[in-house]
């Protein structure tokens, strides 16, 4: 995990053993994400990832406006070598304010599941993948599955700062002062502009 505040890259490293046995299969990585995590589809497209996302796609909602529904991202990887590295950009929602000197929120991420999706000719593999995950259109061509055990991932937890409930009074006062200042400034500018236009009109007469 490469944490940079609320913007993080989740790196998954897959070691492919006996890759030739699954030459007719597709390699997938499935991420189960808590509601705290935001997936930006445009950003994933810019990274050249072939993916499918199921979950809350509203990027503007804070945690207070999101339910407990998990999000799911299925990524199709390209097995071009013995080791595959996939980076998925993640973003964190603003958490519910807490109390204390420096309130924090710990976000736990499930390790991703890496698997082969194979055609019906692979009879020896499982015919079902996971009862917990939703249905994905990308898996329609796969009828048998093989979970890959040789995967590694960086630590799957994030420590995110949240707002402090004790600061609400200062925030509200600051908001009122800034709003009043902006109102007075706009009023004075409008008055100055109207006075200039009026003087120009009188000169023209």
N, C-alpha and C positions, 0 to 999 in steps of 0.2 A: 504494500500500500504506500503510495506516494502522496501524503497529505499536504495540501496547501490551503489551509483555512476551510472554506466551504466548497472548494473545488479540488477534486481528487481523481487520480487515475488508478483504477483497479487492474493490476497486472496478474495474468494467469499464465503459468508456464506448464506446458504439456509435453511429457516425454513419451514418444510413440515407440512402442516395442512391437515387433512383428507387424509392422505397418503393411507389408505386402499382402497379408492375409485379408486386409480390408480395403483393397484397392478399388472395389466397386461401391464403397460406402462413403458417406459424407460425415465430416467431423463437426460436432456441435459442442457449444458450451452454454449451459443454462445457469442463469443467475436469478436467485430469489432475493428481492430487495425489500427492506422494510419501508413503510410509508414515509420515513424521514428522507429518503433518497429520491432525487429527481433524475430522470433520464431525458436528455435533450436529443430528440430524433435527428434534428438538423446537424448537430455536432457529430453524432455517430455516422451520418452519411458523409460528412466531410472527412472523417477518418477512413473512409472506404470500407466500412463494415457492412456486411450483409446480415441483417438482424430482423427480429420481430419483437415488438414490445406489447405487453398486456398489463394494464394498470392505469393509475391516475396520471393523465398526461398534462394536467394544468400546472405549468411551471411557476405560477404566481402565488399559489396558495401556501400559507405557512402551515405548520403542524396543527395549529388550532382549528384549521378549516379542512383537515384531511382525516378520513376515517382510519381504521386499522387494516385496511386492505393492502396486502402485499403487492408489489410489482414484480413482473417476470420479464426477463430479457433473454431471448434465444439468439445466439450468435453463431453463424456458420464460419468456421475457421478453414484456412487453406493449409493442408498438411504438405508443405513443400520440403520438409526436412525431417530429421529425427526428433527435433525439438521445435515446438510451436509456441510462440509468445503472442498473447492477445492483450491489448490495452483497451479498457472501456472507461471513458470519462464519466465521472459521477459528480453530482452536485447535491448539497444538503439543503433541506428546507430550514427556515428559521424556527427554532424550537420554542416551546412554551416557556415564558419567563420563570425564573426560579428565585430563590432567596439565598442570602449568604454573601460572603466577601467576593467570591468569583464563581458564580454558578456555572456548571457545565452539564452537558448531556452526552451520555455514552451511547453510541449507535453500534449495535452488533450486526455484522453481516454473515450470512451463511456462506460457507465455502461453495464455490461453483461446482456444478456437476458436468463433467466432460464425458462424451459418449460418441460412439459410432452409430449412425443411422443407416441401416442396410436394407437392400431389397429382399424380396420374399425368398430368394434362393439361399439365404443364410438361415437354414432351418434350425441350426443348433443354438441360435441366440434367443434372447427373450423377445416375446411378441408384445410385451407391454413395457412402457418406460417408467412412468411415475404417475401415481394416482393423485398426487398433490398438485401437480402443475396443470395449468390450463391447456387447452388444445391449441396447437400452432399449425398454421397453414404450411409452414416450411417443412413440416414432418410428414406431409401427405404422401410423399414418394417413399418413405421409409416404413417398413412393416416389422423389422426386427432391430433390436438395439443391443449394444454392448457397452457397459460402463467402463471407462478407463480409470484404473486405480493409480497410475503413475502421473499424478498431477501435483503441483506445488503452487501455493499462493502466499503472498505476504500476509502479515497479521490482519485479521478481519474485524477490526474495531476502530472507531473514530471517537475522539474526544472533542466535542463541539461546544464553544461558548454560547450561552443564551443570555437574554436580557435579565436585568435585575429588577425585581418587583419594588425594591426600595428606591429606585430611581424614577418611578412613574411621575411623582410630583414635579421633579425637576424637568422631566421631558415635557410634561403638559405646560408648565410655565414657559419653557423655552419656545414651545410651539406657538403659544399665544403671543409672546413678544415678537417673534419673527413674522407672524402673520400680520400683526398690527403695523410693524415697520414697513412691510411690503405694501400694505394698504395705503399708509400715509405717503410713501414714495410714489406710488402709482397716481394717487390723487394730485400730488404736487406737480408731477410731470404732465398730467392731463391739463391742469390749470395753466401751466407755463405754455404748453402747445396752443391751447385755445386763445390765450392772450396774444401770442405771436400771430396767429391767424387773424385775429380781430384787428390788430394793428395794421397788418398787411392789407386787409380789406378796406380800412378807413383811408389808407394812403392811396389806394386805387381810385377811390371816389374823389 
